[in-house]
Amino acid sequence: MPVRASSEPTEDHVYRLVLPYQADASRWQCIATAALGIASTLAMVAVALAVNLQTLHASHASALEQLEQHTTNLDQQRVSIGCPPMPPPLMPAYPPGRKVPPAPPSPVFTAVDGVHDVAIVLFTRHGERYPTKDSVDLTPEGYVRANYMSKCITRQPSIALPLGAPTRLLASLRDDSKRPVETLTPLATKLGLTIETADMFDLYAVNRIIPTLVPGDQLLVSWQHWFLPRMIEVLNPPTPWWLRGFPKACNTSEWREPSYTRQGSDGDCYDIIWQLVLTRPKGNSEAAWQAVTFNQMHEGFGGAADSPCTEALSPIGKGLSFHS
């Protein structure tokens, strides 16, 4: 008759069941002890880093304070000895992220005997506007600037317009802004010219006009400053580094803009003129105009319609000889 195993656990049986659990408990206790040691070490490192960061921050703040004080002292010294103001940083071109396809390449020519036909394109920002865009019109200062331009941009040659008065005018159109057209209106009335217009987003408006220019033409463009760098960029100017963006400040010595022009993010520079000189072989009307010189200038507005014509609008007299 077979012997049936007893259902009662023996001492040896119990020992064999409990021993693995005791081993596991010891193992986890070792792991916990090691983890606690690592955590304590990390805590001490964090405390040391925090102390060092506080010291570094205090040292950095002190250095910045000294640098700002030094810069202020330098600015005061520059003013006291009559140094010209420092040039402002350029703002990023607007609008960020907008990709504009490049203009088709223009044929490159070599002038025969260095004789060229010449045409000039000038780019200007419209006159002063209010901080908010509730008004579609120029501010009083903007109208005064427009009248200053009509006074100084005459048939007498100037640095910006060496061939005399503009022969064509172009302004942007926008539902919430009449400012570019208003900027050119006094000049158009004085010269008896019609203001050509194009949509503000039409960056190729000048590209379409350039092939219709004749030797001696001078096109004056009034536009929103955001788009001017892009509009010029598609014309392939020879010095494109000017086109990082439109300056936020002009730092002109003739006149300081009213405080309201500095309340927005657009800056208070309204005095910039960008001049693009175009040439082609003399007498060859089939040749494409080619941009050969690109300059940044100032209108020299002094705050009044009868301000002296200075900077780029300074008269250069007669007796100049241009091939046309």
CORMO-V544255 format. One record per helix or strand of 2 or more residues. SS is the DSSP state (~ for helix, > for strand). FROM is the first residue (numbers start at 1). TO is the last residue. If there is no record, write none. Layout:
# CORMO-V544255
{{SS,FROM,TO} {SS,FROM,TO}}
This chain:
# CORMO-V544255
{{~,11,80} {~,112,114} {>,116,125} {~,140,152} {>,168,174} {~,179,191} {>,195,199} {~,205,210} {>,218,223} {~,225,233} {~,240,244} {~,259,262} {>,272,281} {>,290,298} {~,311,313}}
